[in-house]
Each structure stands twice: as C-alpha cells, then as structure tokens.
Amino acid sequence: MTPLATEMNSKSGSGPYFVGVDVGGTNIETGIVDDSGTTLSRASSKTQAARGPELGLQTIFKSVESAIAQSPVSMEDVFAIGLATPGTMDLRRGMLLDPPNLPGWVNLPIRQIVADHFQKPVVLQNDANAAAYGEYWVGAARDAHSMAFWTLGTGIGCGIIIGDTIIQGEHSHGSECGHIIIDMNGERKCGTGQYGTLEAYAGAKALVSRCREALNAGRQSSLSAMLDQGDDLTPLLIAQAAQSGDALADELVMDTARYMGIATTTLMHTIDPNMFLLGGAMTFGGNDSELGRRFLKRIKDEVQTRAFPVPAEQTKIDFASLGNEAGYIGAAGCARREFHVEFRSR
C-alpha cells in the first residue's frame, strides 16, 4: 500500500471529535476534526481504486488509523465518522451502487462495513455535497444561509445547502447539477454518456477535448510546440499557455467560464441562493492568479447578461476557501449534523 502522508495540528481542539474521510478516485483524504471544524490532524493516501474495494477499504481503515495516531485524541474520543465518496450511491442504505470513479465498488454496503470496523456511527454522503457542507460550515460560505458549490475537475460536481439542509434528493441524486443540459443540439457527451451536459463542455476532459479539436483544425497555438516536445495535454498545460498569452488557450479557458456562467444562471433561477462557490482542481489558480480572476469575472459577466437583475446583483460568486480539505471537513460536519450534535450558532 502507498505510504500515508500525515500532518498534525498542535491544538487539541474541543470535543466532541469527528473523523472525516473523503474517498476520491485518486486519493483518500482523512482528517480528525473538532466540534468547531478545526482540523487536528490529517492523512492522505492513494486510493488505488482500480484494484478493487477490498484494498480500498483497507486503505480507508489505515488512513483513519494514521490520522488518529497523529492527533491529540484517541479513537475512543471520536463521536462519529463521516464518509464522502463519489456516486452513484443509495444514501439511505449506505450503499455504493456503481460509481464510475471507483470501478468494481458495486453494491457495496460501505457505511456498515466502516461502522463495523471502527464500532462508530457512520454517515455516508456524496463527495460534492460533503465539500459544499465543509464550505458552508467553516469555509467561504460560513455566513450564508444558502449556497451552491461547483467542483471543477475531471467532471463537474455540485453541492447545494439550504438552511443546514443538504439537497440530496429522494434517490440520492440531488444536486447533480454537472449534468444540467446546456446545449440541446450538442454532440458532446460526458462520462455518463449524456449529451449536451455542463460536464461535457466544462469538465477537464472536455477542456482537453475541445483543445485537441481546435489544434487538429489548424488553430495556431504554442501548445502545438509543447506537445511536439512530449508534454501531455492537460488543463494545467492549457492554463500555463493562457497565462503566457496564448490566444487559443485563453479562449478555451474563457469559454469554460461562459459555460459555467450559463449553468450558474440556471441554478440561480432554480434555488436563488445567497452565494455560489467554485472549487476543485480546475479553478485556474483562483483569486491568486490573474487567469483565475479573469475566469471568475467571465462567469459573473455571463450571469449578469442572462439572469434576473435582482439575483444577478445580489448573489455572491467567488472561489471556495478550504481547498482539498473541504471534503473531509464537510464529511466530518455531516457526521456532526446527522447524529444531532448541537449546531452552534455561527
């Protein structure tokens, strides 16, 4: 198994304490979180998802044990565990059904398995919903009553929180707004096989695909020379080219922002939240980069053009603040919320 990377916070925090586990297709991020949402310790390991659920479960167990060992608390001090995973899932039964990012993890009663192993109550939540809850609890949306959180990565995820309620739906598929249809006539399809979805146009795979199509059509770009030198075509490479003034790369990034603006407008007209946040691996540097700031402005400009004037003016749109900690913090927060630990006023 890949060795675990661990970090510890010197503060002991205030109980009760929670474990948050964010299981991704690539990495498992685990944290010990106190009642105020402060991380006491964290551990990271490779999921090795393709090697199947048995190894994956053992990796989860080891990750939790490592985070506990690095923390100032013991497992006896832990009140509950929050487990965030990709869908598809049945949240009521605590089952993974057939998650595309976890091949072979089919009809897996993951909640009960983890609960039995640690003898602790466990809540299962969709990873995007958990990340949204992390931002809502202690992140950039901590002062908001309602929010929607876009996660930009290989695909597009979304989480929606309204008044401390996670919109997870009757069939555990609520808030799957990466599959909003933005092009009725489009021929692009996303990882689920659906045509015309936001993910099919704005996800990382879609960005790379649109770039390849443009290069194959003869568009001039510094990316051609980079590829000739053996570089892999990735969103990061496209972003670097855009930051260096490459016109095609910049156009591709801004088109991605336009698609996000269209979807944000649709969701704004549906739930009218206090704010939208953007997180995940493909935010182009966020507020710390000129490209990221222009990306955000392009989204806002699209919303201003398309949305009703009042929500367009009053709804905040910004980048998330917790980075890759949002998932496990939010999972811990979901455990705190599920098992009726008093939610302190914010």
C-alpha positions, 0 to 999 in steps of 0.5 A: 500500500502507498505510504500515508502522508500525515500532518498534525495540528498542535491544538487539541481542539474541543470535543466532541471529535469527528473523523472525516474521510473523503474517498476520491478516485485518486486519493483518500483524504482523512482528517480528525476534526473538532466540534468547531471544524478545526482540523487536528490532524490529517492523512492522505493516501492513494486510493488505488481504486482500480484494484478493487474495494477490498484494498480500498477499504483497507486503505480507508481503515489505515488512513483513519488509523494514521490520522488518529495516531497523529492527533491529540485524541484517541479513537475512543474520543471520536463521536462519529465518522463521516464518509464522502465518496463519489456516486452513484450511491443509495444514501439511505442504505449506505450503499455504493451502487456503481460509481464510475470513479471507483470501478468494481465498488458495486453494491457495496454496503460501505457505511456498515462495513466502516461502522463495523470496523471502527464500532462508530456511527457512520454517515455516508454522503456524496463527495460534492455535497460533503465539500459544499457542507465543509464550505458552508460550515467553516469555509467561504460560505460560513455566513450564508444561509444558502449556497451552491458549490461547483467542483471543477475537475475531471467532471463537474460536481455540485453541492447545494445547502439550504438552511443546514439542509443538504439537497440530496434528493429522494434517490440520492441524486440531488444536486447533480447539477454537472449534468444540467443540459446546456446545449440541446443540439450538442454532440458532446457527451460526458462520462455518463454518456449524456449529451449536451451536459455542463460536464461535457463542455466544462469538465477537464476532459472536455477542456482537453477535448475541445483543445485537441479539436481546435489544434487538429483544425489548424488553430495556431497555438504554442501548445502545438510546440509543447506537445511536439516536445512530449508534454501531455495535454492537460488543463494545467498545460492549457492554463500555463499557455493562457497565462503566457498569452496564448490566444487559443488557450485563453479562449478555451479557458474563457469559454469554460467560464461562459459555460459555467456562467450559463449553468450558474444562471440556471441554478440561480433561477432554480434555488436563488441562493445567497452565494455560489462557490467554485472549487476543485482542481480546475479553478485556474489558480483562483483569486491568486492568479490573474487567469483565475480572476479573469475566469471568475469575472467571465462567469459573473459577466455571463450571469449578469447578461442572462439572469434576473437583475435582482439575483444577478446583483445580489448573489455572491460568486467567488472561489471556495476557501478550504481547498482539498480539505473541504471534503473531509471537513464537510464529511466530518460536519455531516457526521456532526449534523446527522447524529444531532450534535448541537449546531452552534450558532455561527 
